[in-house]
């Protein structure tokens, strides 16, 4: 996360393969309210992406499994939650 640039990147290795019709979705955590920040399609190995949109007032990020095309809000329990450094 870069406060100066107001952007965040996500890097993960060895994410489990998902069932057909599912994707990983990234979220910014805006004080308990999750804001969509990008989709990670199927693939193996290391995944790296610049998260969509500005960090703004987000205190962290989350990762969920969602239907292909993504969701407006999380529909499953988080696979991961992380706080941004303060």
Secondary structure, DSSP 4 states (H G I P E B T S, - for coil): -BTTTTB-EEEEESPPPPPTTEEEEEEEEETTEEEEEEEE-S--SEEEEEPSS--TT--EEEEEEEETT--SS--S--SEEEEPP-
